[in-house]
Amino acid sequence: MRFQRSCREVTRLVLESQDRELSLADKLALEIHWRVCDGCVRFKRQTDFMRDAMKRWRKYEDTEP
């Protein structure tokens, strides 16, 4: 079980977490990495923002006549 992850691996895990539940080891690896890498924290915030915006947009589309 490896807890140190590269930024590339963290990016992949962030994107995968939107489609599936991550393992406990992966979640811990993300938390550890985010404590030292501001760029990956920023990437996660941006992907969360885009995911939420798309959800709101889909709901808006559904209410149009």
PDB file of N, CA, C and O in Angstrom:
ATOM      1  N   MET A   1       0.856  -1.161   0.000  1.00  0.00           N
ATOM      2  CA  MET A   1       0.000   0.000   0.000  1.00  0.00           C
ATOM      3  C   MET A   1       0.912   1.237   0.000  1.00  0.00           C
ATOM      4  O   MET A   1       1.745   1.412   0.889  1.00  0.00           O
ATOM      5  N   ARG A   2       0.733   2.078  -1.008  1.00  0.00           N
ATOM      6  CA  ARG A   2       1.581   3.239  -1.202  1.00  0.00           C
ATOM      7  C   ARG A   2       0.766   4.499  -0.945  1.00  0.00           C
ATOM      8  O   ARG A   2      -0.292   4.692  -1.542  1.00  0.00           O
ATOM      9  N   PHE A   3       1.262   5.357  -0.052  1.00  0.00           N
ATOM     10  CA  PHE A   3       0.518   6.573   0.260  1.00  0.00           C
ATOM     11  C   PHE A   3       1.071   7.799  -0.452  1.00  0.00           C
ATOM     12  O   PHE A   3       0.362   8.794  -0.605  1.00  0.00           O
ATOM     13  N   GLN A   4       2.317   7.744  -0.887  1.00  0.00           N
ATOM     14  CA  GLN A   4       2.857   8.876  -1.634  1.00  0.00           C
ATOM     15  C   GLN A   4       2.453   8.727  -3.086  1.00  0.00           C
ATOM     16  O   GLN A   4       2.749   7.714  -3.719  1.00  0.00           O
ATOM     17  N   ARG A   5       1.787   9.718  -3.604  1.00  0.00           N
ATOM     18  CA  ARG A   5       1.317   9.696  -4.991  1.00  0.00           C
ATOM     19  C   ARG A   5       1.839  10.913  -5.728  1.00  0.00           C
ATOM     20  O   ARG A   5       2.051  11.972  -5.137  1.00  0.00           O
ATOM     21  N   SER A   6       2.041  10.752  -7.019  1.00  0.00           N
ATOM     22  CA  SER A   6       2.452  11.883  -7.851  1.00  0.00           C
ATOM     23  C   SER A   6       1.223  12.737  -8.164  1.00  0.00           C
ATOM     24  O   SER A   6       0.085  12.311  -7.967  1.00  0.00           O
ATOM     25  N   CYS A   7       1.476  13.934  -8.651  1.00  0.00           N
ATOM     26  CA  CYS A   7       0.371  14.817  -9.026  1.00  0.00           C
ATOM     27  C   CYS A   7      -0.471  14.173 -10.137  1.00  0.00           C
ATOM     28  O   CYS A   7      -1.694  14.317 -10.151  1.00  0.00           O
ATOM     29  N   ARG A   8       0.170  13.477 -11.046  1.00  0.00           N
ATOM     30  CA  ARG A   8      -0.553  12.801 -12.125  1.00  0.00           C
ATOM     31  C   ARG A   8      -1.504  11.741 -11.563  1.00  0.00           C
ATOM     32  O   ARG A   8      -2.650  11.629 -12.001  1.00  0.00           O
ATOM     33  N   GLU A   9      -1.021  10.969 -10.596  1.00  0.00           N
ATOM     34  CA  GLU A   9      -1.870   9.942  -9.982  1.00  0.00           C
ATOM     35  C   GLU A   9      -3.012  10.574  -9.196  1.00  0.00           C
ATOM     36  O   GLU A   9      -4.137  10.075  -9.224  1.00  0.00           O
ATOM     37  N   VAL A  10      -2.731  11.660  -8.503  1.00  0.00           N
ATOM     38  CA  VAL A  10      -3.767  12.349  -7.724  1.00  0.00           C
ATOM     39  C   VAL A  10      -4.834  12.907  -8.658  1.00  0.00           C
ATOM     40  O   VAL A  10      -6.025  12.821  -8.360  1.00  0.00           O
ATOM     41  N   THR A  11      -4.422  13.470  -9.775  1.00  0.00           N
ATOM     42  CA  THR A  11      -5.378  13.986 -10.758  1.00  0.00           C
ATOM     43  C   THR A  11      -6.294  12.870 -11.239  1.00  0.00           C
ATOM     44  O   THR A  11      -7.509  13.049 -11.327  1.00  0.00           O
ATOM     45  N   ARG A  12      -5.705  11.712 -11.552  1.00  0.00           N
ATOM     46  CA  ARG A  12      -6.499  10.565 -12.004  1.00  0.00           C
ATOM     47  C   ARG A  12      -7.495  10.138 -10.922  1.00  0.00           C
ATOM     48  O   ARG A  12      -8.658   9.864 -11.218  1.00  0.00           O
ATOM     49  N   LEU A  13      -7.034  10.082  -9.667  1.00  0.00           N
ATOM     50  CA  LEU A  13      -7.917   9.668  -8.578  1.00  0.00           C
ATOM     51  C   LEU A  13      -9.051  10.662  -8.348  1.00  0.00           C
ATOM     52  O   LEU A  13     -10.184  10.265  -8.079  1.00  0.00           O
ATOM     53  N   VAL A  14      -8.745  11.952  -8.453  1.00  0.00           N
ATOM     54  CA  VAL A  14      -9.792  12.974  -8.284  1.00  0.00           C
ATOM     55  C   VAL A  14     -10.876  12.770  -9.330  1.00  0.00           C
ATOM     56  O   VAL A  14     -12.064  12.815  -9.009  1.00  0.00           O
ATOM     57  N   LEU A  15     -10.478  12.546 -10.576  1.00  0.00           N
ATOM     58  CA  LEU A  15     -11.458  12.348 -11.637  1.00  0.00           C
ATOM     59  C   LEU A  15     -12.213  11.032 -11.463  1.00  0.00           C
ATOM     60  O   LEU A  15     -13.419  10.978 -11.704  1.00  0.00           O
ATOM     61  N   GLU A  16     -11.524   9.980 -11.050  1.00  0.00           N
ATOM     62  CA  GLU A  16     -12.192   8.703 -10.815  1.00  0.00           C
ATOM     63  C   GLU A  16     -13.175   8.783  -9.650  1.00  0.00           C
ATOM     64  O   GLU A  16     -14.193   8.092  -9.646  1.00  0.00           O
ATOM     65  N   SER A  17     -12.872   9.621  -8.668  1.00  0.00           N
ATOM     66  CA  SER A  17     -13.747   9.713  -7.490  1.00  0.00           C
ATOM     67  C   SER A  17     -15.118  10.262  -7.843  1.00  0.00           C
ATOM     68  O   SER A  17     -16.066  10.105  -7.073  1.00  0.00           O
ATOM     69  N   GLN A  18     -15.236  10.904  -8.999  1.00  0.00           N
ATOM     70  CA  GLN A  18     -16.537  11.407  -9.429  1.00  0.00           C
ATOM     71  C   GLN A  18     -17.420  10.287  -9.962  1.00  0.00           C
ATOM     72  O   GLN A  18     -18.638  10.437 -10.049  1.00  0.00           O
ATOM     73  N   ASP A  19     -16.798   9.155 -10.322  1.00  0.00           N
ATOM     74  CA  ASP A  19     -17.550   8.043 -10.905  1.00  0.00           C
ATOM     75  C   ASP A  19     -17.665   6.836  -9.993  1.00  0.00           C
ATOM     76  O   ASP A  19     -18.557   6.005 -10.167  1.00  0.00           O
ATOM     77  N   ARG A  20     -16.773   6.735  -9.027  1.00  0.00           N
ATOM     78  CA  ARG A  20     -16.790   5.556  -8.146  1.00  0.00           C
ATOM     79  C   ARG A  20     -16.268   5.927  -6.770  1.00  0.00           C
ATOM     80  O   ARG A  20     -15.598   6.944  -6.594  1.00  0.00           O
ATOM     81  N   GLU A  21     -16.586   5.091  -5.809  1.00  0.00           N
ATOM     82  CA  GLU A  21     -16.090   5.260  -4.450  1.00  0.00           C
ATOM     83  C   GLU A  21     -14.636   4.791  -4.398  1.00  0.00           C
ATOM     84  O   GLU A  21     -14.319   3.682  -4.826  1.00  0.00           O
ATOM     85  N   LEU A  22     -13.769   5.634  -3.876  1.00  0.00           N
ATOM     86  CA  LEU A  22     -12.359   5.274  -3.770  1.00  0.00           C
ATOM     87  C   LEU A  22     -12.123   4.400  -2.545  1.00  0.00           C
ATOM     88  O   LEU A  22     -12.884   4.438  -1.578  1.00  0.00           O
ATOM     89  N   SER A  23     -11.053   3.612  -2.607  1.00  0.00           N
ATOM     90  CA  SER A  23     -10.686   2.786  -1.456  1.00  0.00           C
ATOM     91  C   SER A  23     -10.170   3.678  -0.337  1.00  0.00           C
ATOM     92  O   SER A  23      -9.818   4.836  -0.564  1.00  0.00           O
ATOM     93  N   LEU A  24     -10.128   3.140   0.852  1.00  0.00           N
ATOM     94  CA  LEU A  24      -9.629   3.892   1.994  1.00  0.00           C
ATOM     95  C   LEU A  24      -8.176   4.309   1.760  1.00  0.00           C
ATOM     96  O   LEU A  24      -7.794   5.429   2.099  1.00  0.00           O
ATOM     97  N   ALA A  25      -7.372   3.430   1.193  1.00  0.00           N
ATOM     98  CA  ALA A  25      -5.968   3.748   0.920  1.00  0.00           C
ATOM     99  C   ALA A  25      -5.862   4.917  -0.055  1.00  0.00           C
ATOM    100  O   ALA A  25      -5.030   5.805   0.136  1.00  0.00           O
ATOM    101  N   ASP A  26      -6.684   4.929  -1.085  1.00  0.00           N
ATOM    102  CA  ASP A  26      -6.664   6.027  -2.054  1.00  0.00           C
ATOM    103  C   ASP A  26      -7.106   7.331  -1.405  1.00  0.00           C
ATOM    104  O   ASP A  26      -6.516   8.380  -1.665  1.00  0.00           O
ATOM    105  N   LYS A  27      -8.127   7.280  -0.572  1.00  0.00           N
ATOM    106  CA  LYS A  27      -8.595   8.480   0.122  1.00  0.00           C
ATOM    107  C   LYS A  27      -7.512   9.044   1.036  1.00  0.00           C
ATOM    108  O   LYS A  27      -7.305  10.257   1.085  1.00  0.00           O
ATOM    109  N   LEU A  28      -6.824   8.167   1.757  1.00  0.00           N
ATOM    110  CA  LEU A  28      -5.746   8.620   2.629  1.00  0.00           C
ATOM    111  C   LEU A  28      -4.594   9.202   1.823  1.00  0.00           C
ATOM    112  O   LEU A  28      -4.004  10.208   2.216  1.00  0.00           O
ATOM    113  N   ALA A  29      -4.274   8.578   0.709  1.00  0.00           N
ATOM    114  CA  ALA A  29      -3.204   9.081  -0.153  1.00  0.00           C
ATOM    115  C   ALA A  29      -3.545  10.482  -0.669  1.00  0.00           C
ATOM    116  O   ALA A  29      -2.672  11.348  -0.735  1.00  0.00           O
ATOM    117  N   LEU A  30      -4.795  10.706  -1.031  1.00  0.00           N
ATOM    118  CA  LEU A  30      -5.217  12.032  -1.483  1.00  0.00           C
ATOM    119  C   LEU A  30      -5.065  13.057  -0.364  1.00  0.00           C
ATOM    120  O   LEU A  30      -4.521  14.139  -0.579  1.00  0.00           O
ATOM    121  N   GLU A  31      -5.540  12.720   0.815  1.00  0.00           N
ATOM    122  CA  GLU A  31      -5.459  13.645   1.943  1.00  0.00           C
ATOM    123  C   GLU A  31      -4.010  14.011   2.259  1.00  0.00           C
ATOM    124  O   GLU A  31      -3.705  15.174   2.527  1.00  0.00           O
ATOM    125  N   ILE A  32      -3.134  13.036   2.228  1.00  0.00           N
ATOM    126  CA  ILE A  32      -1.716  13.294   2.494  1.00  0.00           C
ATOM    127  C   ILE A  32      -1.141  14.203   1.415  1.00  0.00           C
ATOM    128  O   ILE A  32      -0.440  15.167   1.722  1.00  0.00           O
ATOM    129  N   HIS A  33      -1.429  13.904   0.175  1.00  0.00           N
ATOM    130  CA  HIS A  33      -0.890  14.690  -0.934  1.00  0.00           C
ATOM    131  C   HIS A  33      -1.411  16.125  -0.887  1.00  0.00           C
ATOM    132  O   HIS A  33      -0.646  17.062  -1.114  1.00  0.00           O
ATOM    133  N   TRP A  34      -2.683  16.308  -0.599  1.00  0.00           N
ATOM    134  CA  TRP A  34      -3.265  17.650  -0.559  1.00  0.00           C
ATOM    135  C   TRP A  34      -2.652  18.518   0.527  1.00  0.00           C
ATOM    136  O   TRP A  34      -2.682  19.744   0.419  1.00  0.00           O
ATOM    137  N   ARG A  35      -2.104  17.921   1.559  1.00  0.00           N
ATOM    138  CA  ARG A  35      -1.468  18.696   2.631  1.00  0.00           C
ATOM    139  C   ARG A  35      -0.181  19.365   2.161  1.00  0.00           C
ATOM    140  O   ARG A  35       0.260  20.349   2.755  1.00  0.00           O
ATOM    141  N   VAL A  36       0.423  18.834   1.095  1.00  0.00           N
ATOM    142  CA  VAL A  36       1.705  19.392   0.639  1.00  0.00           C
ATOM    143  C   VAL A  36       1.649  19.992  -0.759  1.00  0.00           C
ATOM    144  O   VAL A  36       2.615  20.627  -1.181  1.00  0.00           O
ATOM    145  N   CYS A  37       0.555  19.815  -1.490  1.00  0.00           N
ATOM    146  CA  CYS A  37       0.510  20.249  -2.888  1.00  0.00           C
ATOM    147  C   CYS A  37      -0.681  21.183  -3.142  1.00  0.00           C
ATOM    148  O   CYS A  37      -1.820  20.732  -3.266  1.00  0.00           O
ATOM    149  N   ASP A  38      -0.403  22.467  -3.214  1.00  0.00           N
ATOM    150  CA  ASP A  38      -1.466  23.444  -3.449  1.00  0.00           C
ATOM    151  C   ASP A  38      -2.065  23.319  -4.849  1.00  0.00           C
ATOM    152  O   ASP A  38      -3.250  23.590  -5.039  1.00  0.00           O
ATOM    153  N   GLY A  39      -1.261  22.914  -5.822  1.00  0.00           N
ATOM    154  CA  GLY A  39      -1.759  22.772  -7.190  1.00  0.00           C
ATOM    155  C   GLY A  39      -2.841  21.711  -7.302  1.00  0.00           C
ATOM    156  O   GLY A  39      -3.829  21.905  -8.010  1.00  0.00           O
ATOM    157  N   CYS A  40      -2.668  20.606  -6.618  1.00  0.00           N
ATOM    158  CA  CYS A  40      -3.671  19.535  -6.672  1.00  0.00           C
ATOM    159  C   CYS A  40      -4.928  19.904  -5.890  1.00  0.00           C
ATOM    160  O   CYS A  40      -6.031  19.498  -6.255  1.00  0.00           O
ATOM    161  N   VAL A  41      -4.764  20.667  -4.824  1.00  0.00           N
ATOM    162  CA  VAL A  41      -5.933  21.178  -4.085  1.00  0.00           C
ATOM    163  C   VAL A  41      -6.741  22.087  -5.005  1.00  0.00           C
ATOM    164  O   VAL A  41      -7.969  22.007  -5.052  1.00  0.00           O
ATOM    165  N   ARG A  42      -6.044  22.945  -5.728  1.00  0.00           N
ATOM    166  CA  ARG A  42      -6.709  23.858  -6.664  1.00  0.00           C
ATOM    167  C   ARG A  42      -7.437  23.059  -7.757  1.00  0.00           C
ATOM    168  O   ARG A  42      -8.566  23.391  -8.120  1.00  0.00           O
ATOM    169  N   PHE A  43      -6.788  22.005  -8.279  1.00  0.00           N
ATOM    170  CA  PHE A  43      -7.411  21.167  -9.303  1.00  0.00           C
ATOM    171  C   PHE A  43      -8.694  20.541  -8.765  1.00  0.00           C
ATOM    172  O   PHE A  43      -9.711  20.524  -9.458  1.00  0.00           O
ATOM    173  N   LYS A  44      -8.658  20.027  -7.538  1.00  0.00           N
ATOM    174  CA  LYS A  44      -9.857  19.415  -6.946  1.00  0.00           C
ATOM    175  C   LYS A  44     -10.976  20.438  -6.805  1.00  0.00           C
ATOM    176  O   LYS A  44     -12.127  20.145  -7.127  1.00  0.00           O
ATOM    177  N   ARG A  45     -10.651  21.627  -6.330  1.00  0.00           N
ATOM    178  CA  ARG A  45     -11.675  22.672  -6.193  1.00  0.00           C
ATOM    179  C   ARG A  45     -12.280  23.028  -7.549  1.00  0.00           C
ATOM    180  O   ARG A  45     -13.489  23.224  -7.667  1.00  0.00           O
ATOM    181  N   GLN A  46     -11.434  23.110  -8.564  1.00  0.00           N
ATOM    182  CA  GLN A  46     -11.929  23.452  -9.896  1.00  0.00           C
ATOM    183  C   GLN A  46     -12.831  22.355 -10.454  1.00  0.00           C
ATOM    184  O   GLN A  46     -13.872  22.653 -11.039  1.00  0.00           O
ATOM    185  N   THR A  47     -12.449  21.102 -10.284  1.00  0.00           N
ATOM    186  CA  THR A  47     -13.296  20.017 -10.792  1.00  0.00           C
ATOM    187  C   THR A  47     -14.602  19.939 -10.014  1.00  0.00           C
ATOM    188  O   THR A  47     -15.651  19.661 -10.595  1.00  0.00           O
ATOM    189  N   ASP A  48     -14.552  20.181  -8.702  1.00  0.00           N
ATOM    190  CA  ASP A  48     -15.786  20.204  -7.906  1.00  0.00           C
ATOM    191  C   ASP A  48     -16.708  21.320  -8.381  1.00  0.00           C
ATOM    192  O   ASP A  48     -17.916  21.122  -8.512  1.00  0.00           O
ATOM    193  N   PHE A  49     -16.134  22.492  -8.640  1.00  0.00           N
ATOM    194  CA  PHE A  49     -16.912  23.631  -9.125  1.00  0.00           C
ATOM    195  C   PHE A  49     -17.568  23.305 -10.470  1.00  0.00           C
ATOM    196  O   PHE A  49     -18.749  23.587 -10.671  1.00  0.00           O
ATOM    197  N   MET A  50     -16.799  22.712 -11.389  1.00  0.00           N
ATOM    198  CA  MET A  50     -17.352  22.380 -12.708  1.00  0.00           C
ATOM    199  C   MET A  50     -18.433  21.316 -12.611  1.00  0.00           C
ATOM    200  O   MET A  50     -19.442  21.392 -13.313  1.00  0.00           O
ATOM    201  N   ARG A  51     -18.231  20.311 -11.739  1.00  0.00           N
ATOM    202  CA  ARG A  51     -19.239  19.262 -11.572  1.00  0.00           C
ATOM    203  C   ARG A  51     -20.538  19.854 -11.030  1.00  0.00           C
ATOM    204  O   ARG A  51     -21.622  19.527 -11.514  1.00  0.00           O
ATOM    205  N   ASP A  52     -20.431  20.723 -10.027  1.00  0.00           N
ATOM    206  CA  ASP A  52     -21.614  21.353  -9.457  1.00  0.00           C
ATOM    207  C   ASP A  52     -22.309  22.268 -10.466  1.00  0.00           C
ATOM    208  O   ASP A  52     -23.538  22.302 -10.533  1.00  0.00           O
ATOM    209  N   ALA A  53     -21.526  23.005 -11.245  1.00  0.00           N
ATOM    210  CA  ALA A  53     -22.099  23.889 -12.262  1.00  0.00           C
ATOM    211  C   ALA A  53     -22.856  23.071 -13.319  1.00  0.00           C
ATOM    212  O   ALA A  53     -23.929  23.475 -13.767  1.00  0.00           O
ATOM    213  N   MET A  54     -22.304  21.941 -13.707  1.00  0.00           N
ATOM    214  CA  MET A  54     -22.985  21.095 -14.702  1.00  0.00           C
ATOM    215  C   MET A  54     -24.285  20.521 -14.138  1.00  0.00           C
ATOM    216  O   MET A  54     -25.276  20.411 -14.859  1.00  0.00           O
ATOM    217  N   LYS A  55     -24.287  20.158 -12.863  1.00  0.00           N
ATOM    218  CA  LYS A  55     -25.518  19.664 -12.241  1.00  0.00           C
ATOM    219  C   LYS A  55     -26.596  20.744 -12.262  1.00  0.00           C
ATOM    220  O   LYS A  55     -27.750  20.479 -12.599  1.00  0.00           O
ATOM    221  N   ARG A  56     -26.204  21.967 -11.896  1.00  0.00           N
ATOM    222  CA  ARG A  56     -27.176  23.071 -11.911  1.00  0.00           C
ATOM    223  C   ARG A  56     -27.654  23.359 -13.327  1.00  0.00           C
ATOM    224  O   ARG A  56     -28.835  23.639 -13.535  1.00  0.00           O
ATOM    225  N   TRP A  57     -26.763  23.293 -14.292  1.00  0.00           N
ATOM    226  CA  TRP A  57     -27.119  23.558 -15.682  1.00  0.00           C
ATOM    227  C   TRP A  57     -28.102  22.507 -16.196  1.00  0.00           C
ATOM    228  O   TRP A  57     -29.054  22.839 -16.902  1.00  0.00           O
ATOM    229  N   ARG A  58     -27.872  21.238 -15.843  1.00  0.00           N
ATOM    230  CA  ARG A  58     -28.794  20.177 -16.274  1.00  0.00           C
ATOM    231  C   ARG A  58     -30.179  20.399 -15.681  1.00  0.00           C
ATOM    232  O   ARG A  58     -31.180  20.203 -16.370  1.00  0.00           O
ATOM    233  N   LYS A  59     -30.253  20.800 -14.434  1.00  0.00           N
ATOM    234  CA  LYS A  59     -31.554  21.075 -13.820  1.00  0.00           C
ATOM    235  C   LYS A  59     -32.223  22.257 -14.498  1.00  0.00           C
ATOM    236  O   LYS A  59     -33.436  22.246 -14.706  1.00  0.00           O
ATOM    237  N   TYR A  60     -31.458  23.261 -14.842  1.00  0.00           N
ATOM    238  CA  TYR A  60     -31.996  24.425 -15.543  1.00  0.00           C
ATOM    239  C   TYR A  60     -32.533  24.024 -16.905  1.00  0.00           C
ATOM    240  O   TYR A  60     -33.603  24.481 -17.307  1.00  0.00           O
ATOM    241  N   GLU A  61     -31.805  23.176 -17.619  1.00  0.00           N
ATOM    242  CA  GLU A  61     -32.239  22.686 -18.936  1.00  0.00           C
ATOM    243  C   GLU A  61     -33.565  21.934 -18.828  1.00  0.00           C
ATOM    244  O   GLU A  61     -34.431  22.061 -19.694  1.00  0.00           O
ATOM    245  N   ASP A  62     -33.716  21.150 -17.759  1.00  0.00           N
ATOM    246  CA  ASP A  62     -34.929  20.348 -17.587  1.00  0.00           C
ATOM    247  C   ASP A  62     -36.154  21.210 -17.324  1.00  0.00           C
ATOM    248  O   ASP A  62     -37.272  20.774 -17.597  1.00  0.00           O
ATOM    249  N   THR A  63     -35.981  22.420 -16.803  1.00  0.00           N
ATOM    250  CA  THR A  63     -37.130  23.249 -16.471  1.00  0.00           C
ATOM    251  C   THR A  63     -37.570  24.149 -17.616  1.00  0.00           C
ATOM    252  O   THR A  63     -38.634  24.764 -17.539  1.00  0.00           O
ATOM    253  N   GLU A  64     -36.778  24.239 -18.669  1.00  0.00           N
ATOM    254  CA  GLU A  64     -37.143  25.084 -19.816  1.00  0.00           C
ATOM    255  C   GLU A  64     -38.321  24.447 -20.583  1.00  0.00           C
ATOM    256  O   GLU A  64     -38.407  23.222 -20.659  1.00  0.00           O
ATOM    257  N   PRO A  65     -39.227  25.264 -21.150  1.00  0.00           N
ATOM    258  CA  PRO A  65     -40.391  24.718 -21.883  1.00  0.00           C
ATOM    259  C   PRO A  65     -39.995  24.073 -23.187  1.00  0.00           C
ATOM    260  O   PRO A  65     -40.853  23.571 -23.913  1.00  0.00           O
TER     261      PRO A  65
END
